[in-house]
């Protein structure tokens, strides 16, 4: 039988302690770069922001080992389907750090997840975030989480948990990265599905707020790299008086509430929809199509925020490349039954959306085609990036 060592707190006989304790001074977790006390302060700092996102279905509070959410929301559904999505903000965070503004990327984080699961018609229920940071500062984390909470409120989902991970020795003290995870629910009979798309359906485009959260590695390379902060903060006439930095940090638009309003009020009117993210219109709208139909997009039938042509010209992108890189002013495209198009547009307008018919569904092979592609930049104000003389 193995002998057990009994240790008395008053016993000073060091021979009973592990041998390594006598080999030098102890190194604490804090000395290794992880400040658990600051972590606790960060949790306290975000509580109010988290609480303002809570729905009736939330059970418990932050600080536990798991977020709790009642599934009563699905009790009247015939066949409830859980829909999940995860995403990040990408290198847009580098511009947030440059500007010293960290709340809007929190909105971006939520938007990228909830807009994705909306493509099934799902209602977002709850959200969790992951913040990896070089050196934890409660004030900085509170600013980030405040933006995440804003995004959750905009989309009607609850922020029920997350993780703040300090990475000393792996990330520089001021570096951080974000990822998010969202869960929603939809009743199977009401799901949006490309198989429901029919010839003659119309495409309704919802305006984007800017570049959203994709393509920022290219943006930084052609617009911000090598520029001074002073240059990036200068108001630009071609950007409606905004600075380049402010225009680039405009948060991703969240479409959940207006689109869900359409789905509730006009069941069956929307066949499918596409969230226009990385890959632009060309490589996202095709995901909302069946194999035997094409989306014929009428270029020039919508406007775009001036930051988009500003970046495209800086990168010398032609129309084809631009349409498969950025959203080009359309953050979401709905495929709608033609007889319901006017009603859908009316509801979207009531919800504060800028929306319009931007094309139609025609027989094909599941591709996105364009009419009048050369008109893509025709109505844009000349917006060459400013250069020093």
Secondary structure in CASP SS format (residue, H / E / C, confidence):
PFRMAT SS
TARGET T0000
AUTHOR 0000-0000-0000
METHOD secondary structure of the structure
MODEL  1
X C 1.00
X C 1.00
X C 1.00
X C 1.00
X C 1.00
X C 1.00
X C 1.00
X C 1.00
X C 1.00
X C 1.00
X C 1.00
X C 1.00
X C 1.00
X H 1.00
X H 1.00
X H 1.00
X C 1.00
X C 1.00
X H 1.00
X H 1.00
X H 1.00
X H 1.00
X C 1.00
X C 1.00
X C 1.00
X C 1.00
X C 1.00
X C 1.00
X C 1.00
X C 1.00
X C 1.00
X C 1.00
X C 1.00
X C 1.00
X C 1.00
X H 1.00
X H 1.00
X H 1.00
X H 1.00
X H 1.00
X H 1.00
X H 1.00
X H 1.00
X H 1.00
X H 1.00
X H 1.00
X H 1.00
X H 1.00
X H 1.00
X H 1.00
X H 1.00
X C 1.00
X C 1.00
X C 1.00
X C 1.00
X C 1.00
X C 1.00
X E 1.00
X E 1.00
X C 1.00
X C 1.00
X C 1.00
X C 1.00
X C 1.00
X C 1.00
X C 1.00
X C 1.00
X E 1.00
X E 1.00
X C 1.00
X C 1.00
X H 1.00
X H 1.00
X H 1.00
X C 1.00
X C 1.00
X C 1.00
X C 1.00
X C 1.00
X E 1.00
X E 1.00
X E 1.00
X E 1.00
X E 1.00
X E 1.00
X E 1.00
X E 1.00
X E 1.00
X C 1.00
X C 1.00
X C 1.00
X H 1.00
X H 1.00
X H 1.00
X H 1.00
X H 1.00
X H 1.00
X H 1.00
X H 1.00
X C 1.00
X C 1.00
X C 1.00
X C 1.00
X H 1.00
X H 1.00
X H 1.00
X H 1.00
X H 1.00
X H 1.00
X H 1.00
X H 1.00
X H 1.00
X H 1.00
X H 1.00
X H 1.00
X H 1.00
X H 1.00
X H 1.00
X C 1.00
X C 1.00
X C 1.00
X C 1.00
X E 1.00
X E 1.00
X E 1.00
X E 1.00
X E 1.00
X E 1.00
X E 1.00
X E 1.00
X E 1.00
X E 1.00
X E 1.00
X C 1.00
X C 1.00
X C 1.00
X C 1.00
X H 1.00
X H 1.00
X H 1.00
X H 1.00
X H 1.00
X H 1.00
X H 1.00
X H 1.00
X H 1.00
X H 1.00
X H 1.00
X H 1.00
X H 1.00
X H 1.00
X H 1.00
X H 1.00
X H 1.00
X H 1.00
X C 1.00
X C 1.00
X E 1.00
X E 1.00
X E 1.00
X E 1.00
X E 1.00
X E 1.00
X E 1.00
X E 1.00
X E 1.00
X C 1.00
X E 1.00
X C 1.00
X C 1.00
X E 1.00
X C 1.00
X C 1.00
X C 1.00
X C 1.00
X E 1.00
X E 1.00
X E 1.00
X E 1.00
X E 1.00
X E 1.00
X E 1.00
X E 1.00
X E 1.00
X E 1.00
X E 1.00
X E 1.00
X H 1.00
X H 1.00
X H 1.00
X C 1.00
X C 1.00
X C 1.00
X H 1.00
X H 1.00
X H 1.00
X C 1.00
X C 1.00
X C 1.00
X C 1.00
X C 1.00
X E 1.00
X E 1.00
X E 1.00
X E 1.00
X E 1.00
X E 1.00
X C 1.00
X C 1.00
X C 1.00
X C 1.00
X C 1.00
X C 1.00
X C 1.00
X C 1.00
X H 1.00
X H 1.00
X H 1.00
X H 1.00
X H 1.00
X H 1.00
X H 1.00
X H 1.00
X H 1.00
X C 1.00
X C 1.00
X C 1.00
X C 1.00
X H 1.00
X H 1.00
X H 1.00
X H 1.00
X H 1.00
X C 1.00
X E 1.00
X C 1.00
X H 1.00
X H 1.00
X H 1.00
X C 1.00
X C 1.00
X C 1.00
X E 1.00
X H 1.00
X H 1.00
X H 1.00
X H 1.00
X H 1.00
X C 1.00
X C 1.00
X C 1.00
X C 1.00
X C 1.00
X C 1.00
X C 1.00
X H 1.00
X H 1.00
X H 1.00
X H 1.00
X H 1.00
X H 1.00
X H 1.00
X H 1.00
X H 1.00
X H 1.00
X C 1.00
X C 1.00
X C 1.00
X C 1.00
X E 1.00
X E 1.00
X E 1.00
X E 1.00
X E 1.00
X E 1.00
X C 1.00
X C 1.00
X C 1.00
X C 1.00
X C 1.00
X C 1.00
X C 1.00
X C 1.00
X C 1.00
X H 1.00
X H 1.00
X H 1.00
X H 1.00
X C 1.00
X C 1.00
X C 1.00
X C 1.00
X E 1.00
X E 1.00
X E 1.00
X E 1.00
X E 1.00
X E 1.00
X C 1.00
X C 1.00
X C 1.00
X C 1.00
X C 1.00
X C 1.00
X C 1.00
X H 1.00
X H 1.00
X H 1.00
X H 1.00
X H 1.00
X H 1.00
X H 1.00
X H 1.00
X H 1.00
X C 1.00
X C 1.00
X C 1.00
X C 1.00
X H 1.00
X H 1.00
X H 1.00
X H 1.00
X H 1.00
X C 1.00
X C 1.00
X C 1.00
X C 1.00
X C 1.00
X C 1.00
X E 1.00
X E 1.00
X E 1.00
X E 1.00
X E 1.00
X E 1.00
X E 1.00
X C 1.00
X H 1.00
X H 1.00
X H 1.00
X H 1.00
X H 1.00
X H 1.00
X H 1.00
X H 1.00
X H 1.00
X H 1.00
X H 1.00
X H 1.00
X H 1.00
X C 1.00
X C 1.00
X C 1.00
X C 1.00
X E 1.00
X E 1.00
X E 1.00
X E 1.00
X E 1.00
X E 1.00
X E 1.00
X E 1.00
X E 1.00
X C 1.00
X C 1.00
X C 1.00
X C 1.00
X E 1.00
X E 1.00
X E 1.00
X E 1.00
X C 1.00
X H 1.00
X H 1.00
X H 1.00
X C 1.00
X C 1.00
X C 1.00
X C 1.00
X C 1.00
X C 1.00
X C 1.00
X C 1.00
X C 1.00
X C 1.00
X C 1.00
X C 1.00
X C 1.00
X C 1.00
END
